[in-house]
Amino acid sequence: MVKHVILWTLKSEYSKEEKAGIKAGIKSGLEGLKGVVPGLVDIKVNTEPLDSSNCDVMLDSTFEDEASLKGYSVHPSHVEVANTKVRPYTASRVCMDYEV
């Protein structure tokens, strides 16, 4: 199994209300990929960090293997979500992939 964890910070230009809508779009878009992308075992998006956090959104996903993770990165459904719901609104991205 391979874990794929990403932390994003949203662009500062958005209001609190706009950020709430953006977060909801990211969550529904990414979690909607379960059962669509081959090898994707589990996917969860956390959009409610504690005040002590320095990011806005966390993706925690699990894949069958590294090949499945690579397939996810180019899968058309994932690319669509990334290009329409994530990338336009994020200022920074940190990623860690590891075997479990």
C-alpha positions as a printed Julia matrix, in Angstrom:
100×3 Matrix{Float64}:
   0.0    0.0     0.0
   1.09   3.56   -0.71
  -0.07   6.69    1.13
  -0.36  10.0    -0.74
  -0.75  12.99    1.57
  -1.01  16.59    0.39
  -1.36  19.83    2.33
  -2.59  22.94    0.52
  -2.8   26.58    1.49
  -5.47  28.57   -0.31
  -4.68  31.91   -1.89
  -5.05  34.76    0.59
  -7.18  36.84   -1.77
 -10.32  34.84   -0.94
 -12.77  35.76    1.81
 -13.69  33.29    4.55
 -16.95  32.56    2.73
 -15.2   32.03   -0.61
 -12.68  29.72    1.05
 -15.5   27.64    2.53
 -16.94  27.12   -0.95
 -13.56  26.32   -2.44
 -12.85  23.78    0.31
 -16.23  22.12   -0.26
 -15.48  21.86   -3.98
 -12.07  20.32   -3.36
 -13.52  17.83   -0.87
 -16.42  16.7    -3.05
 -14.27  16.58   -6.18
 -11.45  14.52   -4.74
 -13.57  12.22   -2.56
 -15.75  11.61   -5.63
 -12.8    9.84   -7.26
 -13.22   6.78   -5.01
 -14.47   3.94   -7.17
 -13.49   5.84  -10.33
  -9.69   5.65  -10.3
  -8.25   2.11  -10.44
  -6.1    1.22   -7.43
  -7.46   4.05   -5.24
  -8.3    2.28   -1.97
  -9.36   5.25    0.18
  -9.46   9.03   -0.09
 -10.37  11.62    2.54
 -10.14  15.39    2.47
 -10.02  17.38    5.71
 -11.14  20.99    5.36
 -11.48  21.97    9.02
  -8.0   22.41   10.5
  -7.49  23.59   14.04
  -6.36  27.19   14.54
  -2.85  25.92   15.28
  -2.52  24.67   11.68
  -0.71  26.52    8.91
  -2.55  24.98    5.95
  -6.18  24.93    4.82
  -6.83  21.53    3.25
  -5.38  18.03    3.67
  -5.72  15.1     1.27
  -5.1   11.67    2.8
  -5.3    8.9     0.21
  -4.28   5.26   -0.02
  -3.36   3.33   -3.16
  -2.76  -0.35   -3.83
   0.81   0.34   -4.97
   3.09   2.96   -6.51
   1.87   2.13  -10.02
  -1.69   2.95   -8.93
  -0.54   6.31   -7.56
   1.17   7.08  -10.87
  -2.0    6.13  -12.72
  -4.06   8.42  -10.47
  -1.84  11.39  -11.28
  -2.73  11.18  -14.97
  -6.25   9.75  -14.75
  -8.62  12.11  -16.63
 -11.08  12.36  -13.72
  -8.31  13.33  -11.32
  -6.78  15.8   -13.78
 -10.21  17.44  -14.22
 -10.66  17.9   -10.45
  -7.09  19.15  -10.01
  -7.38  21.65  -12.86
 -10.82  23.01  -11.95
 -11.21  22.68   -8.17
  -7.69  22.69   -6.72
  -4.91  24.38   -8.71
  -6.71  27.65   -9.5
  -7.29  28.35   -5.8
  -4.15  27.13   -4.04
  -1.05  29.14   -3.22
   1.12  26.27   -1.99
   1.24  22.49   -2.01
   3.31  20.05    0.03
   3.21  16.34   -0.75
   4.5   13.18    0.89
   4.17   9.71   -0.61
   5.26   6.65    1.37
   4.79   2.9     1.63
   2.8    1.38    4.46
